[in-house]
Amino acid sequence: MNVLGIIASGVAALLITVALARIARRAALRPHTPAASDGRAARAGLLRRTGGAAAVLGVTAAAGGALWLGVADDAPSSAAGLLAGSGTVAALGLVHDLKPLRAVLRLAVQTAAAVLVVCFAGLPPVAAVLAVLWTVLVANAFALLDHADGLLTIVGVVTAAGLLACAAVDGGSALALLPAALVAGLGGFLLHTWHPARLRLGACGAQFTGFVLAASGALIQAAAPSGRAAWAALPALATVALADTALVVVSRRRAGRSPLRGGNDHVGHRLRRLRVTVPGTAVLLALWAGVPVAAGTLVHAGLLHPAFLLVPLAGTVAAVLALLRVPGYAPPRPAPPRTTASRTHVRRPGASAPAAPAAKPAEAHAKGASVGTARTASGRPTVPPPPTGSPSETAAVVADRS
């Protein structure tokens, strides 16, 4: 294994990614004038969304340069096929960032890229079919982790480090080239995608990262000696990505939603509902990924029995069942009560005010009884009417009052 060449490719990937990401960050955060705020703001959002292209260019440039210099002298065709397939998927993701594409078209291109990888690697038919299915499934599972700042980046660093260790155990430089460059490139890009993120991986960086991890894992396990149970370590290297996909599919099926429909129901979203911070979510999932990745690496090296992989598997199942109890969807809003709309009279300019409705006879009698002369219990008035007769009669009435 060409250790110096692998280290040099990793350092080159780190430097190129950091330089390109810094340029993209300055362009995205460049201040704009209020007069051109709409156009500049849209341009800045596009640059942040396509910032993952910096990591893709850094990793592919470093790995391609090392391949051209002859670092992968043991199996250059496998490294070339892996680089070509991952580059195709990255170009597809960049187009999707600029203009969203249909899921069927993206799935077809990913399948064609996976077929290209297994053809360059020269796998037998049965292993080739399994490798294609695994690559497409796991690549999309890893891409779904790009729903929180720094989440996919740090999980990708942990997983790529495990793949690099597995390739180093077998002594192959070709299959260790791209994981080493990916570890360095994502590590340099993590400074920009950490919360609060200034750049995002986007579909370009997420699809590229997932494809490299999935295809490298399949090729490394296929090239392992048959005397070891290296195949058991393959699912362990993608535990977090597969757990997130299983959580999303099960919860959407239980809620009657389509599994292809997006939503805030991933692992990171549910942890945020449990009041875990965004950086805490990334660190927690990195630790979650580190346990099965370490166990899978030891199993691949033959230092640990495959039965020990049941421990992180049981923990992952328990975590998924616990997260299923966290609400993933907002409750439906209750329908507003129906009220009868009252008719209102609109007064036109120049029109007279509407006449007040006539009072009912009973109401008028009651009003007259309350406003008129006070009466006794028998209904007689307490004050007699004023006299209208002669002066003698008036004097008699006054005498009666006194």
C-alpha positions as CSV (number, residue, x, y, z in Angstrom):
1,M,0.0,0.0,0.0
2,N,1.4,3.4,-1.0
3,V,0.9,5.2,2.3
4,L,2.7,8.4,1.3
5,G,0.6,8.7,-1.8
6,I,-2.6,8.2,0.1
7,I,-1.6,10.8,2.7
8,A,-0.5,13.3,0.0
9,S,-3.9,12.9,-1.8
10,G,-5.7,13.6,1.5
11,V,-3.6,16.7,2.2
12,A,-4.3,17.9,-1.3
13,A,-8.0,17.3,-1.0
14,L,-8.0,19.3,2.3
15,L,-6.2,22.3,0.9
16,I,-8.2,22.5,-2.3
17,T,-11.5,22.1,-0.5
18,V,-10.7,24.8,2.0
19,A,-9.6,27.2,-0.7
20,L,-12.6,26.7,-2.9
21,A,-15.0,26.8,0.0
22,R,-13.6,30.0,1.2
23,I,-14.1,31.6,-2.2
24,A,-17.7,30.3,-2.4
25,R,-18.4,31.6,1.1
26,R,-17.0,35.1,0.3
27,A,-19.2,35.2,-2.8
28,A,-22.3,34.0,-0.9
29,L,-21.8,36.5,2.0
30,R,-20.8,39.5,-0.1
31,P,-22.9,42.5,1.0
32,H,-25.5,43.8,-1.5
33,T,-27.1,47.1,-2.0
34,P,-30.8,47.6,-1.2
35,A,-31.6,48.4,-4.8
36,A,-30.5,45.0,-6.0
37,S,-31.4,43.1,-2.9
38,D,-33.7,40.6,-4.7
39,G,-31.3,39.5,-7.3
40,R,-28.3,39.4,-5.0
41,A,-30.2,37.6,-2.3
42,A,-31.3,34.9,-4.8
43,R,-27.7,34.6,-6.1
44,A,-26.4,34.3,-2.5
45,G,-28.9,31.5,-1.7
46,L,-27.9,29.7,-4.8
47,L,-24.2,29.9,-3.9
48,R,-24.9,28.6,-0.4
49,R,-27.0,25.7,-1.8
50,T,-24.4,24.7,-4.3
51,G,-21.4,25.1,-1.9
52,G,-21.0,21.3,-1.8
53,A,-19.4,21.6,-5.3
54,A,-16.3,22.9,-3.6
55,A,-15.9,19.7,-1.6
56,V,-16.6,17.6,-4.7
57,L,-14.0,19.4,-6.7
58,G,-11.4,19.2,-4.0
59,V,-11.9,15.4,-3.5
60,T,-12.1,14.5,-7.2
61,A,-9.1,16.7,-8.1
62,A,-6.9,15.2,-5.4
63,A,-8.0,11.6,-6.1
64,G,-7.7,12.1,-9.9
65,G,-4.3,13.6,-9.5
66,A,-3.1,10.7,-7.3
67,L,-4.6,8.2,-9.8
68,W,-2.8,9.9,-12.7
69,L,0.5,9.8,-10.7
70,G,0.2,6.0,-10.3
71,V,-0.7,5.9,-6.5
72,A,-3.4,3.2,-7.1
73,D,-1.0,0.8,-8.9
74,D,-2.8,-2.4,-7.6
75,A,-6.2,-1.8,-9.1
76,P,-6.4,1.4,-11.1
77,S,-9.5,0.4,-13.0
78,S,-11.5,0.1,-9.8
79,A,-10.4,3.5,-8.6
80,A,-11.1,5.0,-12.1
81,G,-14.6,3.5,-12.2
82,L,-15.4,4.7,-8.7
83,L,-14.2,8.2,-9.6
84,A,-16.2,8.3,-12.8
85,G,-19.4,7.0,-11.2
86,S,-19.2,9.5,-8.3
87,G,-18.4,12.3,-10.7
88,T,-21.5,11.5,-12.7
89,V,-23.7,11.5,-9.6
90,A,-22.2,14.8,-8.5
91,A,-23.0,16.4,-11.8
92,L,-26.6,15.1,-11.6
93,G,-26.9,16.6,-8.1
94,L,-25.6,20.0,-9.3
95,V,-28.2,20.1,-12.0
96,H,-30.8,19.2,-9.5
97,D,-29.7,22.1,-7.3
98,L,-30.1,24.5,-10.2
99,K,-33.4,23.0,-11.5
100,P,-35.2,20.2,-9.6
101,L,-35.3,16.9,-11.5
102,R,-37.8,14.0,-11.3
103,A,-37.0,11.2,-8.9
104,V,-37.2,8.6,-11.6
105,L,-34.5,10.4,-13.7
106,R,-32.2,10.7,-10.7
107,L,-32.7,7.1,-9.8
108,A,-31.9,6.0,-13.4
109,V,-28.7,8.0,-13.5
110,Q,-27.6,6.7,-10.1
111,T,-28.2,3.1,-11.2
112,A,-26.2,3.7,-14.4
113,A,-23.3,5.1,-12.4
114,A,-23.4,2.1,-10.1
115,V,-23.3,-0.2,-13.1
116,L,-20.3,1.7,-14.4
117,V,-18.5,1.2,-11.1
118,V,-19.1,-2.6,-10.9
119,C,-18.1,-3.0,-14.6
120,F,-14.8,-1.3,-14.0
121,A,-14.2,-3.4,-10.9
122,G,-14.9,-6.6,-12.8
123,L,-17.3,-8.2,-10.2
124,P,-19.1,-11.4,-11.0
125,P,-22.7,-11.1,-12.1
126,V,-24.4,-12.0,-8.7
127,A,-22.0,-9.8,-6.7
128,A,-22.4,-7.0,-9.3
129,V,-26.2,-7.0,-9.0
130,L,-26.0,-6.9,-5.2
131,A,-23.4,-4.2,-5.3
132,V,-25.6,-2.0,-7.6
133,L,-28.7,-2.4,-5.4
134,W,-26.6,-1.7,-2.3
135,T,-25.0,1.4,-3.8
136,V,-28.2,3.0,-5.0
137,L,-30.0,2.3,-1.7
138,V,-27.3,3.5,0.7
139,A,-26.3,6.5,-1.5
140,N,-29.8,7.9,-1.2
141,A,-30.0,6.9,2.5
142,F,-26.8,9.0,3.2
143,A,-28.1,11.9,1.1
144,L,-31.2,12.1,3.3
145,L,-29.0,12.9,6.3
146,D,-28.4,16.4,4.8
147,H,-31.3,17.9,6.8
148,A,-29.3,19.7,9.5
149,D,-26.2,21.8,9.6
150,G,-23.1,19.6,9.7
151,L,-24.9,16.3,10.1
152,L,-24.1,14.5,6.9
153,T,-20.6,16.1,6.9
154,I,-19.5,14.7,10.3
155,V,-21.2,11.3,9.8
156,G,-19.5,11.1,6.4
157,V,-16.1,11.8,8.0
158,V,-16.7,9.0,10.5
159,T,-17.9,6.5,7.9
160,A,-15.1,7.3,5.4
161,A,-12.5,6.9,8.2
162,G,-13.9,3.4,8.8
163,L,-13.8,2.5,5.1
164,L,-10.2,3.8,5.0
165,A,-9.3,1.6,7.9
166,C,-10.9,-1.5,6.2
167,A,-9.0,-0.8,3.0
168,A,-5.8,-0.3,4.9
169,V,-6.3,-3.8,6.5
170,D,-6.5,-5.4,3.1
171,G,-3.5,-3.3,1.8
172,G,-5.2,-2.0,-1.3
173,S,-4.2,1.5,-2.4
174,A,-6.9,1.9,-5.1
175,L,-9.9,1.4,-2.8
176,A,-8.3,3.5,0.0
177,L,-7.7,6.5,-2.3
178,L,-11.1,8.0,-2.5
179,P,-12.1,7.4,1.1
180,A,-8.9,9.1,2.3
181,A,-9.6,12.1,0.0
182,L,-13.2,12.2,1.2
183,V,-12.2,12.2,4.9
184,A,-9.9,15.2,4.3
185,G,-12.3,17.0,2.0
186,L,-15.3,16.7,4.3
187,G,-13.1,17.7,7.3
188,G,-12.2,20.9,5.6
189,F,-15.7,21.6,4.5
190,L,-17.1,21.0,8.0
191,L,-15.8,24.4,9.0
192,H,-18.3,26.1,6.7
193,T,-21.3,23.8,7.1
194,W,-21.2,23.7,10.9
195,H,-24.1,25.5,12.6
196,P,-24.8,28.2,11.7
197,A,-23.9,27.0,8.2
198,R,-22.6,29.4,5.7
199,L,-22.5,26.8,3.0
200,R,-24.5,23.6,2.4
201,L,-23.6,20.3,0.7
202,G,-26.8,20.5,-1.4
203,A,-27.8,17.7,-3.7
204,C,-24.4,17.8,-5.4
205,G,-22.3,17.2,-2.3
206,A,-24.8,14.9,-0.6
207,Q,-25.3,12.6,-3.6
208,F,-21.5,12.5,-4.1
209,T,-20.8,11.7,-0.5
210,G,-23.4,9.0,-0.3
211,F,-22.3,7.4,-3.6
212,V,-18.6,7.3,-2.6
213,L,-19.4,5.8,0.8
214,A,-21.8,3.2,-0.6
215,A,-19.8,2.1,-3.6
216,S,-16.5,2.1,-1.7
217,G,-18.0,-0.1,1.0
218,A,-19.3,-2.6,-1.6
219,L,-16.0,-2.8,-3.4
220,I,-14.0,-3.1,-0.2
221,Q,-16.1,-5.9,1.1
222,A,-16.1,-7.7,-2.3
223,A,-12.3,-7.5,-2.5
224,A,-11.9,-8.9,1.1
225,P,-10.5,-12.4,1.5
226,S,-13.2,-15.1,1.6
227,G,-11.9,-16.6,4.8
228,R,-13.1,-13.6,6.9
229,A,-16.7,-12.7,7.5
230,A,-16.1,-9.2,6.1
231,W,-19.6,-9.1,4.6
232,A,-21.1,-8.7,8.1
233,A,-19.3,-5.4,8.5
234,L,-21.0,-3.8,5.4
235,P,-24.4,-2.9,7.0
236,A,-22.6,-1.7,10.2
237,L,-20.8,1.0,8.3
238,A,-24.1,2.5,7.2
239,T,-26.1,2.0,10.4
240,V,-27.1,5.6,11.0
241,A,-28.2,6.2,7.3
242,L,-30.2,3.0,7.2
243,A,-31.8,3.8,10.6
244,D,-32.9,7.2,9.4
245,T,-34.4,5.8,6.2
246,A,-36.2,3.1,8.2
247,L,-37.6,5.7,10.6
248,V,-38.9,7.9,7.8
249,V,-40.5,5.0,5.8
250,V,-42.2,3.4,8.9
251,S,-43.5,6.7,10.2
252,R,-44.8,7.9,6.9
253,R,-46.5,4.6,6.3
254,R,-48.2,4.7,9.7
255,A,-49.3,8.3,9.0
256,G,-50.7,7.3,5.6
257,R,-48.2,9.4,3.7
258,S,-46.1,8.5,0.6
259,P,-42.6,7.5,1.4
260,L,-41.3,9.7,-1.4
261,R,-43.0,12.8,0.0
262,G,-40.6,15.0,2.0
263,G,-41.2,16.1,5.5
264,N,-39.6,17.1,8.8
265,D,-39.7,13.5,10.2
266,H,-36.0,12.5,10.1
267,V,-33.8,11.7,13.1
268,G,-32.4,15.3,13.3
269,H,-35.9,16.8,13.3
270,R,-37.1,14.5,16.1
271,L,-34.1,15.3,18.2
272,R,-34.7,19.0,17.7
273,R,-38.3,18.4,19.0
274,L,-36.7,16.9,22.1
275,R,-34.8,20.2,22.6
276,V,-31.5,18.9,21.4
277,T,-29.5,21.7,19.8
278,V,-28.3,21.6,16.1
279,P,-24.6,21.1,17.0
280,G,-25.7,18.6,19.7
281,T,-27.6,16.6,17.1
282,A,-24.6,16.4,14.8
283,V,-22.3,15.3,17.6
284,L,-24.9,12.8,18.9
285,L,-25.3,11.2,15.5
286,A,-21.5,11.1,15.0
287,L,-21.1,9.2,18.2
288,W,-24.0,6.9,17.1
289,A,-22.2,6.2,13.8
290,G,-18.8,5.8,15.5
291,V,-19.9,2.7,17.5
292,P,-21.1,0.5,14.7
293,V,-18.3,1.8,12.4
294,A,-15.6,0.8,14.9
295,A,-17.3,-2.6,15.5
296,G,-17.6,-3.2,11.7
297,T,-13.9,-2.3,11.2
298,L,-12.8,-4.8,13.8
299,V,-15.0,-7.5,12.3
300,H,-13.6,-6.8,8.8
301,A,-10.1,-7.1,10.2
302,G,-11.0,-10.4,11.9
303,L,-10.3,-9.1,15.4
304,L,-14.0,-9.3,16.5
305,H,-16.6,-12.0,16.1
306,P,-19.5,-11.0,13.8
307,A,-21.9,-11.8,16.7
308,F,-20.7,-8.6,18.5
309,L,-22.4,-6.6,15.8
310,L,-25.8,-7.5,17.3
311,V,-25.0,-5.1,20.2
312,P,-25.0,-1.9,18.1
313,L,-27.8,-3.3,16.0
314,A,-30.0,-3.8,19.1
315,G,-29.2,-0.3,20.2
316,T,-30.1,1.1,16.8
317,V,-33.4,-0.7,16.8
318,A,-34.2,0.6,20.3
319,A,-33.3,4.1,19.2
320,V,-35.6,4.0,16.2
321,L,-38.5,2.6,18.2
322,A,-38.0,5.4,20.8
323,L,-37.9,8.1,18.0
324,L,-41.1,6.8,16.5
325,R,-42.9,7.9,19.6
326,V,-41.7,11.5,19.0
327,P,-44.4,13.3,16.9
328,G,-43.1,13.8,13.4
329,Y,-46.0,15.7,11.9
330,A,-48.0,18.6,13.1
331,P,-51.6,17.8,14.3
332,P,-54.4,18.7,11.8
333,R,-56.0,22.1,12.5
334,P,-59.6,22.0,13.7
335,A,-62.2,23.3,11.2
336,P,-63.5,26.7,12.2
337,P,-67.2,26.7,13.4
338,R,-69.8,27.7,10.8
339,T,-71.5,30.9,11.6
340,T,-74.6,32.4,9.9
341,A,-73.6,35.5,8.1
342,S,-75.8,38.5,9.0
343,R,-77.0,40.8,6.4
344,T,-75.7,44.3,6.6
345,H,-77.1,47.3,5.0
346,V,-74.6,49.4,3.1
347,R,-75.5,53.1,3.1
348,R,-75.0,54.6,-0.3
349,P,-73.8,58.2,-0.6
350,G,-76.7,60.6,-0.7
351,A,-79.2,58.0,0.5
352,S,-81.3,58.5,3.7
353,A,-80.7,56.4,6.7
354,P,-82.7,53.3,7.0
355,A,-85.8,53.6,9.1
356,A,-85.9,52.0,12.4
357,P,-88.1,48.9,12.7
358,A,-91.5,49.5,14.3
359,A,-91.9,48.4,17.8
360,K,-94.2,45.5,18.5
361,P,-97.5,46.3,20.3
362,A,-96.5,44.4,23.4
363,E,-93.2,46.2,23.6
364,A,-94.8,49.5,22.9
365,H,-97.4,48.9,25.7
366,A,-94.6,47.9,28.1
367,K,-92.6,51.0,27.2
368,G,-95.7,53.2,27.6
369,A,-96.4,51.6,31.0
370,S,-92.9,52.2,32.2
371,V,-92.5,55.8,30.8
372,G,-96.1,57.1,31.5
373,T,-97.9,57.8,34.7
374,A,-97.1,55.7,37.8
375,R,-99.9,53.4,38.9
376,T,-100.9,51.5,42.0
377,A,-101.1,47.8,42.4
378,S,-104.7,47.8,41.2
379,G,-103.7,49.8,38.1
380,R,-105.0,53.2,39.2
381,P,-102.8,56.3,38.7
382,T,-101.1,57.6,41.8
383,V,-101.4,61.2,40.6
384,P,-104.8,62.4,39.4
385,P,-104.9,64.3,36.1
386,P,-104.8,68.1,36.2
387,P,-108.2,69.7,36.8
388,T,-109.9,71.2,33.9
389,G,-113.2,72.4,35.6
390,S,-114.2,75.6,37.5
391,P,-112.0,77.3,40.2
392,S,-114.2,75.8,42.9
393,E,-113.4,72.3,41.7
394,T,-109.7,73.2,41.6
395,A,-109.7,74.4,45.1
396,A,-111.4,71.1,46.2
397,V,-108.7,69.0,44.6
398,V,-106.0,71.0,46.2
399,A,-107.6,70.6,49.6
400,D,-107.8,66.8,49.0
401,R,-104.0,66.7,48.2
402,S,-103.1,68.6,51.3
